[in-house]
Amino acid sequence: MMPELGKYTVTVLGSYAATIVLLAVLVAMTLWRGARVKRALKAQEERMKTHG
């Protein structure tokens, strides 16, 4: 159910779209960085095992 926004329709819907895009980018960057840190931690743990 969409409220009538009148002459502000484009502005409001554009703001919604920008917010959704920014949130999606933020989530993607967080997941990417988490995977990168996890790989680095695993590599460091392997180095610690082999070198004492």
N, C-alpha and C positions, 0 to 999 in steps of 0.2 A: 504494500500500500504506500504510494508515493504522495506526499503532500504537494499541494499546488505552490510552486515557488515563484511564479510570475517571471519578472524580468531577471531574477537572480538564478534561474535554473542552471545556466551554463556555469556560472561562478561556483555555485554549491556543488554541482556534480563534478566539476573540475577539481575542486578541493577534495572531495571524496576520493576521486581517482588518484590524485597525487598522494594522499595519505596511504591508500592501499599499496601503491607502488613503493613508497618509502618504507613501509612496514615489511613488505616482502623482501626488499633489498637488505634491510637490517637483519631479518631472520636468516637469509641466505648467507650473509657475511658472518654471522655468529656461528652457524653450522660449519662453514668452511674453515673458520679459524679454530673451532673446536677440533675438527678432524686433523688439522695441521699440528696443533699442540699435542694431540694424542699420539700422532706419528713420531713427533720429536721426543716425547716422553718414552715411548717404547724403544726408540733407537738408543736413548741415553741409558735406559735400564739394561739393554743388551750390552752396551759398552762396559757398564759397571760389572756385569757378570763375567765377561771375558777378561777384564783387566784387574779383577780383584775387588 
